[in-house]
Amino acid sequence: MEQINKLSLPATILIVTVILGGFYFAVEYNKQRFIEKQQQQEKLDRSSCWVEAETYALKRYKETCTYDCKEGYYYEMDRDHYFTTCLIRKGLPIKP
């Protein structure tokens, strides 16, 4: 009986350590997945802002161009403005 009591404390410590380690691993794994999903969403949002900015800039160019207008051209300043506006609207950081 005394031998069982001597083994129960180390066994309990080992079991608790395994459980806590598994819990810690699960939390860190989920945190990493969340960060990766957030980064992927940010890339998609930035990409859609870029397409939106080019579309609006081209539309404005076609509406305002009066001399030597060329298909596919747009005002870069307008594009950059629309892009920044879209990023702000979506709450994304403005990177240079």
C-alpha angles and dihedrals in degrees: 000000000000090000091056091053091050091054098042096071096053091042091051091049091049093049093047090048092052092048093048091045091052091049092049091049092050092050093049092045092052091046091053092048090050092051092049092048090049092051091049091050090050091053091051092048093048090049093050090048090054092052091046092049093050091048094051093043091051091047091051091047091053091047096048106030111108105162132044094351115184128198113251096023124121139167109273091205090055091047092050091047093050091046093052091046091052092049091051091048091053093044094243125147116260107235123186 
